[in-house]
Amino acid sequence: MYEIVMPRLSDSMEEGKIIKWKVKAGDAVHEGDVLAEIESDKAVMELECFHDGRIAQIVQGDGAEVAVGQAIAYMAGAGEDAVTPAVATQVETKPAAAPAAPSPPAPQKPAPAPPEGRIAISPYARKLADSRGIDYTKIKGTGPHGRIMAEDIEQAVRTVAQARTPTIEPAPVKRTAEVRPAEPDMEPLAAAIVKRFRIDPATLRGTGPHGMILADDVVAVLCVRPQPAAKPPADEELPALEVSEEEATVEEASFRLKTQARRVTAAKHVVPHFYITASADVTRLLERRGELKAKFGATVTHLVMLASVKALKAHPGINRTWDRGRIIRWKHVNLGLAVETEQGLIVAVLAEAEGLTLPEIVRRTTDLAERAREQHLTAGDRRHPTFVISNLGMYDVEEFQAILNPPASVTLAVASAQAAPVIRDGGIYVGKVMRLTASCDHRVIDGVGAARFLQELARLLENPETLLEGAGA
Amino acid sequence: MPKITYREAINQALFEEMHRDPAIIVFGEDVALYEGSFKVTRGLMKEFGPERVFDTPISEAAIVGMATGAALGGLRPAAELMTVNFALVAMDQILNHLAVMRYMFGGQVALPVTIRMPGGGGHQLGAQHSHSLEVHFVHTPGLKVLYPATPVDAKGLLKAALRENNPVIFLEHEGLYNLEGEVPGEMEPAQIGRAAVLRAGADATIIGYGAMTHVALEAARTLESLGLDAEVIDLRSLRPWDKPTVMQSVARTHHAIVVEESPPVCGIAAEVAVNIYENVFDQLDAPVERVSGADAPMPYAKNLEQACIPHAEDVVAAVRKSLGR
């Protein structure tokens, strides 16, 4: 049962008048149908329907003046009986007005609590349910007094995942809630200065006990306060294109693509990239390609992944991230791999990839790539890449530069292995040379560090025996 | 690393700091000739002489007042009150002078005063001599309040208190004096305001302090045998207390259980709980559980007294209630 409430049609609207209902009880309605005409303090507007279903009851008739948020009608969802709610008292209101901002692509918004009574659900369980697109009104809680707890939601997610519903991500094995650390304590004097000079607390780095922000820390920021950075350029700031139908077809990009566009713009603008390129003579490695392919199904991508993991072990300084004045040293290598899918580019992540053998890399990468193409990736499969590989080698690319994919501080752009003259031991021969270009975040990685890392990577790729040593091959 | 008792750890901290800083003096009832009612000040008078270690009349108000005056005069007194119960007659000196003087003088003076006092129940001493009064001090702006649970923290925190320029109430638990633990010979002071995660766990966070830390640890061991994985945090410092550590843990486990020896009304657990609600409400999968001392004067009868003090099984029950398992 859905509640249809008086929407807030303008910022200043407190109540609205129902000019005329366009539907009556019992009518079948569909998303997008006009239900009624509502007069706000500014104008007469149409009230649209947001669900498919049937009008169960209209509780405020034509001409009624109703406060914003009050129920004006009830609606039964598809498949529900259109039973009139016994109690009209509102338990929970849900603004029926369309939000201005695009809502996240939750598979299905959980229905609001039915008017019959409150649903007991813990705050964390509700949060989980919303993020996983689970309709918790259908779940029976196992907690005290029937409270729905996080475990109940996780159980529901597992059930749904087992039913192989493609739009719902399976629950991660471990609870990995995004934890926003509590704000550090601030010395009273520091707090006073922050207030007086309107300093953004996020820019402060506490040096007191347990990160307490001391007055000195605030003064330090105050004295070297940088000029406010220019807003990152968004394409919205460029003049809008005026395109006629003869010139082109225009469609609205999906929410996912818009998000990706925003992130890639931010990454390119905010993260100070630098690029460094090395060549690896992979002649000997490619000589063994047939054998490794036959034995393990290994491709050049897998071998570059193996080399990267090994090189990162020797240069752990690469495996870290700059974030708002903090240096995050990752305990694991989360190896991101740019995967082409029908929906566009996706970075799939091999979590905790350090120490993986070649057969394991092949198995997990194949699994990830398949699920990426079938849109079955979970949040865990996308989470926190610390190093990203983008391989365009199969498309005869000489070399290229990639945009970083935070939180990874390096994206390795792998080009084709092309025939080229190689000078070695005073002689010259035709070998296969691959160009590797690392895009690096200069806030945590410097040129020397990146160069040493690339040198090690190239050394491994040039010496298959060293590369495959201890890698299960 | 040598194993010593909680009592010896406090004694070591006094020895080391008095050697380091000649401004530190120790006084209280029976602390010099008799070497302390709980023998915490053993050997101090012999080592440092009767000018730095001396006995006082039986007047807690005088002891605290003298400590405040001595600090104003440039010394760093480490006074002992025989038990926390007797601090009540010195409350005017503590709350109305010691705690507020630095503020009232606009910070022109330092008040490096440490008042040590053992407390806690469980020894059949009756209602008047079994108080857990930590809340009364924690409630007072101007004081820092420490409550070590282990020998190593007893030493580290007392050293920190003796180097602190604000008044510190240093609470010791009578039931922990014989607790043994590894303590380094020479050690740096601990950090005031920082909790310790004594046991990492994924399912629930148990927050304790003082003797209750050990109750929490025992509960965690029982829970482990039930297949439940509890994290145990020892607050160590009650004012200021370590909100970030607690919040980060609760945000990870989604369940919080606070154990306190004192009665529940306006207590430590209430304070911790409301901070959890204010900071990480959305991370909670159940209400914060409190396991507190009984809201009653401490009985003398052994069975009743035990019933008034939190035990591991109470904590186990609270954790299971929170988890619904």
HADDOCK unambig.tbl for C-alpha pairs under 7 A between the chains (distance, minus, plus):
assign (segid A and resid 122 and name CA) (segid B and resid 284 and name CA) 6.67 0.50 0.50
assign (segid A and resid 122 and name CA) (segid B and resid 285 and name CA) 4.91 0.50 0.50
assign (segid A and resid 122 and name CA) (segid B and resid 286 and name CA) 5.96 0.50 0.50
assign (segid A and resid 123 and name CA) (segid B and resid 281 and name CA) 6.75 0.50 0.50
assign (segid A and resid 123 and name CA) (segid B and resid 282 and name CA) 4.88 0.50 0.50
assign (segid A and resid 123 and name CA) (segid B and resid 283 and name CA) 6.51 0.50 0.50
assign (segid A and resid 123 and name CA) (segid B and resid 284 and name CA) 5.78 0.50 0.50
assign (segid A and resid 123 and name CA) (segid B and resid 285 and name CA) 6.17 0.50 0.50
assign (segid A and resid 124 and name CA) (segid B and resid 282 and name CA) 5.11 0.50 0.50
assign (segid A and resid 124 and name CA) (segid B and resid 283 and name CA) 4.61 0.50 0.50
assign (segid A and resid 124 and name CA) (segid B and resid 284 and name CA) 5.06 0.50 0.50
assign (segid A and resid 124 and name CA) (segid B and resid 285 and name CA) 5.04 0.50 0.50
assign (segid A and resid 125 and name CA) (segid B and resid 285 and name CA) 6.19 0.50 0.50
assign (segid A and resid 127 and name CA) (segid B and resid 282 and name CA) 6.91 0.50 0.50
assign (segid A and resid 143 and name CA) (segid B and resid 324 and name CA) 5.03 0.50 0.50
assign (segid A and resid 144 and name CA) (segid B and resid 324 and name CA) 6.21 0.50 0.50
assign (segid A and resid 149 and name CA) (segid B and resid 285 and name CA) 5.88 0.50 0.50
assign (segid A and resid 150 and name CA) (segid B and resid 285 and name CA) 6.19 0.50 0.50
assign (segid A and resid 177 and name CA) (segid B and resid 252 and name CA) 6.55 0.50 0.50
assign (segid A and resid 179 and name CA) (segid B and resid 248 and name CA) 6.90 0.50 0.50
assign (segid A and resid 179 and name CA) (segid B and resid 251 and name CA) 6.08 0.50 0.50
assign (segid A and resid 181 and name CA) (segid B and resid 244 and name CA) 6.66 0.50 0.50
assign (segid A and resid 181 and name CA) (segid B and resid 248 and name CA) 5.89 0.50 0.50
assign (segid A and resid 182 and name CA) (segid B and resid 244 and name CA) 5.20 0.50 0.50
assign (segid A and resid 182 and name CA) (segid B and resid 247 and name CA) 6.27 0.50 0.50
assign (segid A and resid 182 and name CA) (segid B and resid 279 and name CA) 6.83 0.50 0.50
assign (segid A and resid 184 and name CA) (segid B and resid 244 and name CA) 6.85 0.50 0.50
assign (segid A and resid 209 and name CA) (segid B and resid 191 and name CA) 6.75 0.50 0.50
assign (segid A and resid 210 and name CA) (segid B and resid 194 and name CA) 6.71 0.50 0.50
